[in-house]
Amino acid sequence: MKADPAVQRRLLDLAKVDAELSRVTHRRRTLPEIAEIAEAEKQFRAKQDALTTIETTLGDLNREVKRQETEIDQVRAREERDRKLLQAGSVGAKQLTDLEHELATLGRRRAALEDDLLELMERREAVEADIQHARVSLDKAQEALSDAARRRDSALADLESTETKRTADRKLMVTQFPVPLLALYDRVRTHKGIGAALLQSRRCGACRIELDRHAFAQVKDSPADEVVQCEECDAIMVRTGESGL
């Protein structure tokens, strides 16, 4: 394939644009914020689950406290009824003995219930403190997630801006090349990653492999308008004064 040496040299500018576009694509996939967000989301879900578990425990304790208070109220009501019967003085000796025995039993029952209630309320107070800590921890996890998302979005916006500009530059540049030359360049770039590179000091700028004597002699003997490719990576080797020919 033949192409004006000046046109071939412009392939280096196109290769620079394509390299930058490739870097944008690679960076978009490998932004550190992406992994950071994944970890932050994992931590956030863990904090959410922990808070839900503690809130469930508090709900259970609240129901138990309410049940305990209801039972205590019932015992107190029974005690009050028995006292009124005693104070009325209208009961017989046997019923009097039964009432006194029942009051003693109710008193012990109420004391045990009140001790249990006190323990439940202390546990509830501790769980409420745990909830406050869990909410603070969850808020921090949310803040870390939001911060990572903001930084990711900012980085993506910068990459989008660079990609848009370089894509526009490329559209203008490709009009400067003959269709066969551009097709060869694009085909090599698609399969090998780099379509053209500078031949510098007998070394291919794409694969960085130095040409052996035979290959270098062939390149040196090729006409200036001959499009030469690297035997190793197929990249178009652009010859300039730096090529050592």
Secondary structure, DSSP 8 states (H G I E B T S, - for coil): -B--HHHHHHHHHHHHHHHHHHHHHHHHHH-HHHHHHHHHHHHHHHHHHHHHHHHHHHHHHHHHHHHHHHHHHHHHHHHHHHHHHHHHT-S-HHHHHHHHHHHHHHHHHHHHHHHHHHHHHHHHHHHHHHHHHHHHHHHHHHHHHHHHHHHHHHHHHHHHHHHHHHHHHHHHHGGGS-HHHHHHHHHHHHHHS-SEEEEETTEETTT--B--HHHHHHHHHS-TTB--B-TTT--EEEE-GGG--
